[in-house]
């Protein structure tokens, strides 16, 4: 062993320990295993827990050894000794006792060695020794140590999955105990140990709601693998999975999983079909998955097939063209399995593949006839039963034809004639008793009829929309005060509050004509007359600029999703503040949104009367989308592209637009609301800049108020002369080297424009050293990758000429200090701005 190592370890000489860093790595590389063995002997001695000198010597020596191993790349040579010292820590207490929150001495040793060993996850010989020991650490109850171990084991799962698979049970139990970071390991080990995970599927599914977005994705990936390879194992979990369909970020993945389960166990999805239909209605882009599940359930029996077919047919005439192929495949699979559902209509069905509305009409007619036939059969059976009873009782029997007559018309009755069969290609024959000459309708004629029906429906929809808008506007004033606008001089007006535009208050052409054609409760126009009138109204505006309600894609999107947007914004505004101002600026790494937030209340002690809280975000598109949805939630009617507030947002979008990216109107209509993970990323950024220290959502005011306006009782006390905002003990980092943990306890007082701290632990001791809050540039939590113990408790204060590293006794006190310091800094800046304004 090197002479200096022998002296430091043999004599526990702390004064010479720092000299180890002056030695070359190559000079001590040969003796590192010996040094590790001696460290193991020292750390296992009975008095090690109470000997601060020995602990400091061991800590410095381990830091020097692990540094030399990394620099020389000799981990394989010294892995046995290193893992031996690491494993010896398991024989000692690793959990803090009582009120003491400091890591135990052996926890510090284990933490220092963990990264040195597990960073070599691609080295098989090291992992063979390390993985079994690492898994044992997961069960020792130290949360911070388990978290660090989990992150490295997740990397090890990439290259050494067979080693981890042997410990699948322990890993799964650790996940269920709250170590959710290990969820990313389970999809890797599942193919090798499926039975182990199958035993815990119910508990794993139950914790889905407790996870953050990234952890949910790992668990969903595991469930998808189970659904693909062993779908029957998930059938008991179907109700639990369906209950998570309200989570926007999980809907698509869960529906895909349910599709796989439905193919293996369709009966497990029967009770969930109403919920799935509701989900499909809310998220039309996912109707393909819902259709596949209905198709799978329909295979169970003819009755299930009929019910599924009714639903699929209802979608066929309404869904976008991209889903028609999926629907036809499901419909055909059901009709092939149960041919009696369509009978002779089956061949005609697939010849009409160019006219999906015609297919839907044909299928609907056939299903209705099937239902009518069933009802007729029941009536005939009932009539026969009555006749038999009457005959048995000696009553006179009616005519033979009486048993064939049923309510609503029958074979011998005077009701409506049965429909003639439909010819191939969509042709249909006229009724034989019709006085008009026989006519044949080609497929082209069917398409023209379909287009004319669509035009009539659009005209009728527009008319009804005009009536609805007029009824809304009539609540605020006399209807006669409005102005009737023609398409030629149609203009859009908007106030700062983004009130409905003139085009939304009065629709054309001409609004009166369209409303006259709208159905009323007193009289309904004949269908043919209604179609002719609607066609004339539609043709009259062909060469004119269409009204915004029809032509504006954004308006249509917002109108169709109005209730969903309002419901979304009701919860969103309590989590994400809406910027008061947004400016787009160019930077070296792309466009940046400069966002400004202020307090709307502007109370006497408000932190942002003369200034604003500023934030730079690299996600301008997401902020613009949120601002649009917020504006829509405040408007009584759907916004349109002509509204001034929308045009401003479109202008901002244009400044951020990259080549090939979606336009503003295209992007805003892709999804009704942002994904949950996108909102989580914004919330995380706001937390990083300590926004929530300075602002809080007020239910009473319905907005985000600054700390002082939210807490007026605190504002009054804090602003009294000499009254401290917070005071107490903090530890200050004394040593420049990060690997040496030397903290000095001070007594701090935050009052006025200064943070004062004293050399001693008591507030009565003298020698104040103030930190001027006006000179504080930022206050940040110490990054988790730094080597200081108890990282959630440590934070840094950056001034113009110095950095202070401080640590509270626990995470709760650290959060209190961070919030109070940030509030005091904002208050000091506000005073400075006010004084400058007064002086000017």
SULMODA-V264021 format. One record per residue. N is the residue number from 1. PHI is phi in whole degrees, 0 to 359 (none if undefined). OMEGA is omega in degrees with one decimal (* if undefined). NEAR is the number of other C-alpha atoms within 10 Angstrom. Layout:
# SULMODA-V264021
n/phi/omega/near
N/PHI/OMEGA/NEAR
N/PHI/OMEGA/NEAR
This chain:
# SULMODA-V264021
n/phi/omega/near
1/none/179.6/14
2/301/-174.4/14
3/303/-177.8/8
4/292/176.1/16
5/298/179.3/22
6/298/-179.4/15
7/292/-176.1/15
8/294/-177.2/20
9/279/-178.4/20
10/290/-177.2/12
11/258/-176.2/11
12/52/-173.5/19
13/273/-178.6/18
14/291/-177.6/19
15/293/-179.9/9
16/262/-175.3/14
17/297/-179.6/21
18/295/180.0/14
19/290/178.8/12
20/300/-178.2/18
21/283/175.7/15
22/274/-179.4/7
23/277/175.4/12
24/288/-179.8/10
25/299/-177.8/18
26/294/-177.2/11
27/288/-177.4/10
28/245/-174.3/20
29/299/-176.0/20
30/289/-173.8/15
31/254/-175.3/14
32/293/179.1/25
33/296/176.9/18
34/298/179.3/16
35/298/178.7/22
36/296/177.7/23
37/297/179.8/14
38/289/175.9/17
39/298/178.3/20
40/299/178.8/20
41/295/-180.0/13
42/295/-175.0/19
43/289/179.3/21
44/266/179.9/17
45/289/-174.9/9
46/299/-175.3/9
47/266/-175.5/11
48/296/-176.6/16
49/295/-177.2/15
50/251/-175.9/10
51/260/-178.7/10
52/297/-179.0/12
53/296/179.1/13
54/298/179.4/20
55/298/179.3/21
56/295/178.7/17
57/298/-179.9/22
58/298/-178.3/25
59/298/179.9/20
60/291/-179.2/17
61/295/178.5/24
62/297/178.4/20
63/299/179.8/18
64/292/-178.8/20
65/292/-179.0/24
66/295/176.1/19
67/295/179.8/15
68/294/178.8/22
69/296/178.8/22
70/295/-175.4/15
71/291/-178.4/13
72/269/-179.4/11
73/63/-174.5/12
74/253/-176.9/15
75/298/-179.4/20
76/294/-179.3/16
77/293/-174.4/15
78/252/-175.5/19
79/296/-178.6/20
80/297/179.8/17
81/292/-178.3/17
82/293/178.5/26
83/293/177.0/20
84/299/176.9/16
85/294/179.0/22
86/299/-178.2/25
87/292/-179.7/19
88/297/178.4/17
89/294/179.3/20
90/293/-179.7/16
91/277/-177.2/9
92/238/-179.3/15
93/290/179.7/14
94/244/-177.6/20
95/247/178.3/18
96/303/-177.4/14
97/253/174.6/11
98/63/-178.1/6
99/279/-178.1/7
100/286/-179.1/11
101/259/179.1/12
102/288/175.0/15
103/296/176.5/19
104/289/-178.9/16
105/304/-178.5/22
106/285/173.1/23
107/295/178.4/22
108/296/177.8/18
109/298/-178.4/21
110/299/-179.7/20
111/295/-179.1/19
112/294/-176.8/18
113/276/-173.8/19
114/306/-176.3/20
115/295/-179.1/14
116/298/-178.8/18
117/280/-169.5/26
118/281/172.0/22
119/293/178.0/15
120/263/-176.3/19
121/295/179.4/22
122/270/-179.2/15
123/259/-173.9/16
124/301/-175.8/15
125/296/178.3/14
126/284/-177.9/20
127/293/177.1/25
128/301/178.6/14
129/280/-167.7/15
130/275/-172.3/24
131/300/178.8/22
132/301/179.0/15
133/289/-179.2/17
134/299/179.7/22
135/295/177.7/20
136/294/177.8/15
137/297/-178.9/21
138/297/-173.8/22
139/262/-174.7/15
140/264/170.0/14
141/87/177.6/13
142/272/-172.2/16
143/296/-178.1/14
144/295/179.1/15
145/294/178.1/20
146/295/179.7/22
147/295/178.1/16
148/296/179.5/17
149/297/-177.4/22
150/296/-178.8/26
151/296/179.2/15
152/285/178.0/19
153/295/176.5/26
154/297/176.0/21
155/289/179.2/18
156/297/-179.9/24
157/296/-179.5/21
158/290/-172.8/13
159/244/-176.8/16
160/237/-175.0/20
161/293/-179.6/18
162/295/178.0/15
163/295/-179.6/18
164/289/-177.7/25
165/300/178.8/21
166/295/-177.3/15
167/245/-176.9/17
168/301/-179.5/21
169/299/-179.2/16
170/296/179.7/15
171/294/180.0/25
172/296/178.4/20
173/296/176.8/16
174/295/176.7/21
175/298/-178.4/20
176/293/177.9/16
177/279/176.6/11
178/119/179.6/13
179/274/-171.2/17
180/289/179.4/21
181/298/-179.0/21
182/285/177.4/23
183/301/-179.0/26
184/291/179.6/23
185/278/-172.1/27
186/301/177.0/24
187/299/-179.6/21
188/285/-176.7/20
189/270/-175.5/23
190/302/-178.8/19
191/301/-178.1/14
192/267/-179.8/15
193/224/-175.9/17
194/295/-175.6/17
195/296/-179.9/13
196/297/-178.7/15
197/288/178.1/21
198/301/-179.3/15
199/294/-175.5/12
200/246/-175.4/14
201/299/-179.3/18
202/298/180.0/15
203/291/178.9/11
204/295/178.7/19
205/296/-177.4/18
206/291/-177.3/13
207/273/-176.1/15
208/303/-177.8/18
209/286/-178.0/11
210/270/-171.2/11
211/264/171.8/14
212/278/-171.0/12
213/300/-178.2/17
214/295/180.0/12
215/294/177.0/17
216/299/-179.3/20
217/295/177.2/18
218/294/179.8/19
219/292/177.1/22
220/298/177.5/19
221/298/176.7/19
222/297/179.9/23
223/296/176.4/25
224/295/177.8/22
225/295/177.1/16
226/297/-179.5/24
227/295/-179.8/23
228/285/-172.6/15
229/261/-178.9/13
230/221/-172.6/17
231/298/-179.1/21
232/297/-179.9/18
233/293/-178.3/19
234/265/-176.5/24
235/301/176.1/20
236/292/-177.0/13
237/265/-176.7/18
238/301/179.0/19
239/302/179.3/13
240/294/179.6/13
241/294/-180.0/21
242/296/-179.7/19
243/294/179.5/11
244/269/-178.8/16
245/291/175.7/18
246/283/178.8/10
247/273/-172.6/13
248/301/-176.8/14
249/286/-176.3/18
250/251/-169.4/18
251/304/-173.9/18
252/297/-179.0/16
253/294/-179.5/16
254/293/178.0/21
255/297/176.1/23
256/298/177.0/20
257/296/179.7/24
258/295/176.1/29
259/298/178.8/25
260/297/179.4/23
261/294/-177.7/28
262/295/178.8/25
263/291/-179.1/19
264/267/-177.4/17
265/220/-176.0/21
266/297/-177.5/21
267/296/-179.4/17
268/289/-178.6/19
269/259/-173.2/22
270/301/-176.4/17
271/288/-176.4/11
272/263/-175.3/14
273/299/177.9/16
274/301/178.2/10
275/295/179.2/13
276/293/178.5/21
277/295/177.3/16
278/297/178.0/11
279/298/178.1/19
280/297/177.5/17
281/292/-179.6/13
282/284/-177.3/14
283/232/-175.3/15
284/302/-179.1/13
285/295/-176.9/16
286/255/-178.9/17
287/296/177.4/22
288/301/177.8/19
289/295/-179.7/20
290/297/178.5/22
291/297/-180.0/27
292/295/178.6/24
293/294/177.1/26
294/297/177.4/28
295/297/179.2/28
296/294/179.9/26
297/294/-179.0/24
298/296/-179.5/27
299/290/-174.9/21
300/302/-178.1/15
301/204/-179.7/12
302/293/178.2/17
303/295/176.4/13
304/296/179.6/18
305/297/179.0/24
306/298/180.0/20
307/296/178.5/14
308/295/-178.2/24
309/294/177.5/26
310/301/179.9/17
311/293/-178.1/15
312/295/178.9/22
313/294/179.1/22
314/296/178.3/16
315/281/-170.2/18
316/300/-178.3/24
317/275/-173.8/17
318/243/-173.9/12
319/280/177.4/17
320/292/-174.5/11
321/299/-175.4/11
322/296/-178.1/10
323/265/-173.6/17
324/296/-179.1/18
325/297/178.4/13
326/299/-179.6/17
327/298/-179.3/22
328/296/177.8/20
329/297/-180.0/14
330/293/179.1/22
331/296/-178.4/25
332/293/178.8/18
333/299/179.3/17
334/290/-179.0/27
335/288/174.5/21
336/291/179.8/13
337/287/179.9/15
338/232/-174.8/18
339/300/-176.9/15
340/294/-179.9/13
341/295/-178.6/21
342/243/-179.0/21
343/61/-177.1/12
344/288/-178.2/14
345/284/-173.4/18
346/301/-178.1/17
347/294/179.9/13
348/297/-175.4/18
349/303/-173.0/23
350/275/171.9/17
351/278/179.9/14
352/260/-172.3/20
353/293/177.3/15
354/270/-178.6/12
355/228/-173.8/18
356/288/176.3/22
357/293/176.6/22
358/296/176.8/21
359/298/-179.4/22
360/299/-180.0/21
361/294/-179.9/15
362/296/179.4/20
363/296/179.9/24
364/299/178.9/16
365/296/-179.0/14
366/295/179.1/19
367/295/177.8/19
368/293/177.8/13
369/295/178.1/15
370/298/179.0/17
371/295/178.8/13
372/296/178.8/12
373/298/178.5/12
374/296/178.8/12
375/296/179.8/14
376/295/179.0/19
377/297/178.2/14
378/295/178.8/13
379/297/-179.5/17
380/296/179.0/17
381/296/179.6/14
382/293/179.7/13
383/297/179.1/17
384/298/179.8/15
385/297/179.6/13
386/297/-179.8/13
387/298/178.9/18
388/297/179.2/14
389/297/179.7/12
390/295/179.3/14
391/296/179.2/13
392/296/-178.2/9
393/272/176.7/9
394/88/179.8/9
395/281/178.9/11
396/290/-179.0/9
397/274/177.4/11
398/289/-178.0/11
399/295/-178.5/8
400/300/-177.2/8
401/289/-176.0/10
402/296/-178.7/17
403/289/-179.4/19
404/268/-178.8/19
405/272/177.8/19
406/220/-177.1/19
407/300/179.5/10
408/90/178.1/10
409/107/179.4/15
410/211/-177.0/17
411/293/-177.6/14
412/259/-175.3/12
413/275/-179.3/15
414/260/-178.7/10
415/286/-177.1/13
416/290/178.6/10
417/289/175.1/12
418/294/-178.3/11
419/291/177.2/13
420/285/178.7/11
421/296/-179.3/12
422/274/179.0/15
423/283/176.5/16
424/296/-179.9/17
425/82/175.7/18
426/88/-178.7/23
427/281/175.0/17
428/218/180.0/16
429/271/176.9/14
430/288/179.4/16
431/295/-173.9/14
432/296/-176.8/10
433/271/-179.8/7
434/286/-180.0/8
435/290/-178.7/8
436/285/177.5/9
437/297/-179.7/7
438/296/177.6/10
439/234/175.8/11
440/241/-178.7/12
441/254/177.0/15
442/279/177.3/15
443/297/178.6/18
444/298/178.6/13
445/295/178.0/13
446/297/178.7/18
447/294/179.1/18
448/296/176.6/12
449/300/-180.0/14
450/296/179.9/16
451/295/179.4/13
452/294/177.8/16
453/294/178.3/15
454/296/178.9/12
455/297/179.2/18
456/296/180.0/21
457/296/177.9/14
458/296/179.4/15
459/297/179.6/24
460/296/179.5/20
461/296/179.3/15
462/296/179.0/20
463/298/178.6/25
464/297/178.9/17
465/295/178.1/18
466/298/179.5/23
467/299/-179.3/19
468/295/179.5/13
469/297/179.9/17
470/294/178.8/17
471/293/177.3/12
472/291/-176.7/14
473/290/-179.1/18
474/293/177.5/14
475/292/-175.4/9
476/264/-179.5/8
477/174/-178.1/10
478/289/-178.5/9
479/294/-177.3/12
480/284/-177.5/8
481/278/-178.5/8
482/285/179.9/14
483/242/178.8/10
484/277/-177.3/17
485/252/174.8/17
486/261/-178.8/18
487/299/-176.8/17
488/289/-176.6/10
489/247/-177.8/8
490/294/178.2/17
491/230/179.5/14
492/246/176.8/16
493/234/-179.0/14
494/206/174.1/15
495/263/179.3/11
496/298/178.9/7
497/279/177.3/11
498/60/177.7/17
499/286/-179.7/21
500/302/-177.9/20
501/285/178.8/20
502/298/179.7/19
503/296/179.3/22
504/280/179.2/24
505/280/-179.8/17
506/227/-178.2/22
507/264/179.8/28
508/223/-2.1/23
509/265/-80.8/20
510/296/-175.8/17
511/302/-178.8/17
512/296/179.7/16
513/300/-177.4/14
514/293/-179.0/24
515/290/176.7/19
516/295/-179.3/11
517/277/-177.5/20
518/289/179.9/21
519/295/178.5/14
520/238/-177.2/10
521/282/-175.4/5
522/267/-177.4/5
523/210/179.3/7
524/241/-179.2/11
525/293/175.9/12
526/299/-176.7/8
527/302/-177.7/10
528/295/178.9/9
529/297/179.5/11
530/299/179.6/18
531/295/-179.8/20
532/297/-179.5/13
533/297/179.0/17
534/296/178.7/24
535/297/179.1/16
536/296/-179.9/11
537/296/-179.0/19
538/289/-178.5/16
539/293/-177.6/12
540/296/-177.3/11
541/249/-175.2/15
542/304/-175.1/9
543/266/179.1/7
544/252/175.3/12
545/291/-177.5/13
546/291/177.5/16
547/288/-173.8/18
548/298/-176.3/23
549/297/-179.1/22
550/266/-172.4/14
551/274/-172.8/12
552/281/-179.4/16
553/297/-179.8/17
554/295/178.8/22
555/301/-178.6/22
556/297/-179.8/18
557/298/-179.0/19
558/292/178.0/22
559/295/-176.5/17
560/289/-176.7/13
561/244/-171.5/16
562/299/-177.6/21
563/293/178.8/12
564/297/-179.8/15
565/294/179.5/18
566/297/179.4/17
567/294/178.6/11
568/296/-177.1/17
569/292/179.4/21
570/301/177.5/13
571/271/-175.0/10
572/294/-175.4/15
573/293/177.1/16
574/274/178.9/16
575/246/-177.9/17
576/238/177.9/18
577/286/178.0/21
578/267/-177.8/21
579/298/174.8/18
580/281/-179.3/14
581/213/178.6/13
582/224/178.5/22
583/233/179.3/13
584/264/179.3/20
585/233/176.5/14
586/275/175.1/11
587/218/-178.9/9
588/296/-177.1/6
589/254/178.7/7
590/114/-177.7/10
591/284/-179.9/19
592/232/175.0/21
593/266/174.8/22
594/268/-173.7/17
595/255/179.1/20
596/237/178.3/17
597/234/176.1/22
598/222/-178.2/22
599/267/-176.5/24
600/288/-174.5/16
601/283/178.8/16
602/53/179.7/16
603/289/-174.7/16
604/297/-179.4/12
605/253/-176.3/19
606/303/-179.7/23
607/282/-173.3/29
608/226/174.1/27
609/280/-177.8/18
610/254/-175.4/15
611/224/-179.8/16
612/223/171.6/17
613/275/-175.1/18
614/253/-178.5/16
615/218/174.7/17
616/256/-177.9/17
617/235/176.8/18
618/267/177.1/15
619/237/-176.6/15
620/298/-177.7/22
621/299/-179.3/21
622/293/177.9/16
623/296/179.2/20
624/296/178.4/21
625/299/-179.5/19
626/295/179.3/23
627/296/177.8/20
628/296/-179.8/17
629/297/178.2/23
630/296/177.7/19
631/299/-179.8/18
632/295/-179.2/23
633/295/179.5/22
634/271/-177.7/14
635/263/-179.5/16
636/286/-178.0/13
637/236/-179.2/19
638/299/175.2/23
639/284/177.3/31
640/226/-177.2/27
641/296/-178.7/17
642/279/179.7/18
643/291/-174.8/21
644/299/-178.7/20
645/295/177.7/22
646/291/178.7/22
647/297/176.8/14
648/295/178.1/11
649/295/177.5/17
650/297/177.2/18
651/295/176.3/13
652/299/179.6/19
653/299/-179.7/21
654/301/179.6/13
655/288/-179.0/13
656/262/-168.0/19
657/290/176.0/14
658/267/179.6/12
659/295/179.7/6
660/87/-178.7/6
661/280/180.0/10
662/293/172.5/13
663/288/-178.8/13
664/302/-176.5/21
665/293/178.3/17
666/293/-177.4/12
667/294/-176.9/14
668/291/-178.8/24
669/255/178.4/16
670/288/-179.1/12
671/225/179.6/13
672/294/-179.0/19
673/219/177.6/17
674/295/176.9/17
675/288/180.0/13
676/301/-177.3/13
677/293/177.2/14
678/291/177.4/14
679/294/178.0/17
680/297/179.8/15
681/294/176.6/13
682/293/179.7/18
683/296/179.0/16
684/294/178.1/12
685/295/177.7/15
686/297/176.8/17
687/292/-178.7/12
688/297/179.7/12
689/269/175.3/16
690/62/179.5/18
691/299/-174.2/20
692/284/168.7/17
693/288/-171.1/19
694/257/-178.5/22
695/229/175.0/23
696/213/-178.9/21
697/281/-180.0/19
698/255/176.8/14
699/298/-176.8/9
700/294/-178.7/6
701/273/-179.5/11
702/69/-179.4/10
703/196/-178.2/17
704/267/179.1/26
705/251/177.3/26
706/291/-176.0/28
707/303/-176.0/24
708/290/178.7/25
709/288/176.7/24
710/283/-177.2/21
711/231/-176.4/12
712/299/179.9/15
713/292/177.0/10
714/285/-178.3/13
715/300/-178.8/17
716/296/-178.6/13
717/289/-176.6/13
718/295/-175.8/20
719/276/170.3/15
720/287/-174.5/11
721/301/174.4/9
722/82/-178.8/11
723/283/-178.1/14
724/283/175.3/16
725/282/176.2/20
726/200/176.0/15
727/207/-179.7/17
728/156/-176.2/16
729/271/171.7/19
730/225/175.3/23
731/259/179.5/19
732/251/178.6/19
733/290/-174.3/20
734/256/-170.7/15
735/255/-178.7/12
736/291/-178.2/9
737/290/-177.1/9
738/287/-175.0/11
739/284/176.1/16
740/257/-175.6/16
741/265/178.7/15
742/237/-178.1/14
743/242/178.9/15
744/241/-179.6/15
745/283/177.9/19
746/233/173.9/20
747/253/-174.5/21
748/250/175.7/24
749/226/178.6/21
750/253/-177.7/24
751/209/179.1/22
752/61/-179.1/20
753/259/-175.0/18
754/223/167.4/20
755/251/-175.9/22
756/258/171.7/19
757/219/-172.8/25
758/249/-177.3/20
759/294/-177.6/16
760/260/-177.7/17
761/267/-175.6/17
762/252/179.6/15
763/285/180.0/18
764/275/179.5/9
765/286/-175.0/12
766/269/177.9/11
767/70/177.1/11
768/291/174.0/16
769/234/-172.8/13
770/276/168.3/15
771/250/-179.7/18
772/287/-175.2/15
773/292/178.6/24
774/291/179.1/19
775/264/179.4/16
776/285/-178.9/21
777/270/178.5/11
778/196/176.1/17
779/229/-174.1/20
780/225/171.9/16
781/288/178.1/21
782/296/-177.1/20
783/301/-174.6/13
784/293/-177.7/12
785/279/177.6/8
786/288/-168.2/10
787/272/178.8/15
788/293/179.3/19
789/291/176.1/16
790/58/-171.4/18
791/303/178.9/18
792/299/-178.4/18
793/269/-173.5/19
794/265/176.8/27
795/211/-176.0/21
796/240/174.0/18
797/244/-178.6/20
798/257/173.0/16
799/251/-177.7/17
800/289/-177.3/10
801/222/-177.6/7
802/202/176.0/9
803/239/179.0/13
804/249/175.1/14
805/251/-175.5/18
806/237/-178.7/22
807/218/176.9/28
808/269/-175.8/22
809/286/175.6/17
810/204/-175.0/16
811/295/-179.8/15
812/298/179.7/11
813/293/177.6/15
814/298/179.0/20
815/296/178.7/18
816/297/179.3/13
817/296/-179.8/21
818/300/-179.6/20
819/296/-178.3/19
820/296/179.4/20
821/295/179.3/25
822/297/177.8/20
823/296/-179.2/20
824/295/177.8/24
825/296/178.4/25
826/297/179.4/22
827/294/178.6/22
828/296/178.7/21
829/293/179.0/21
830/296/177.1/21
831/298/-179.5/19
832/297/178.8/14
833/294/179.7/16
834/295/178.7/15
835/296/178.8/11
836/294/179.0/10
837/295/179.2/10
838/297/179.9/8
839/297/-179.8/7
840/292/*/6
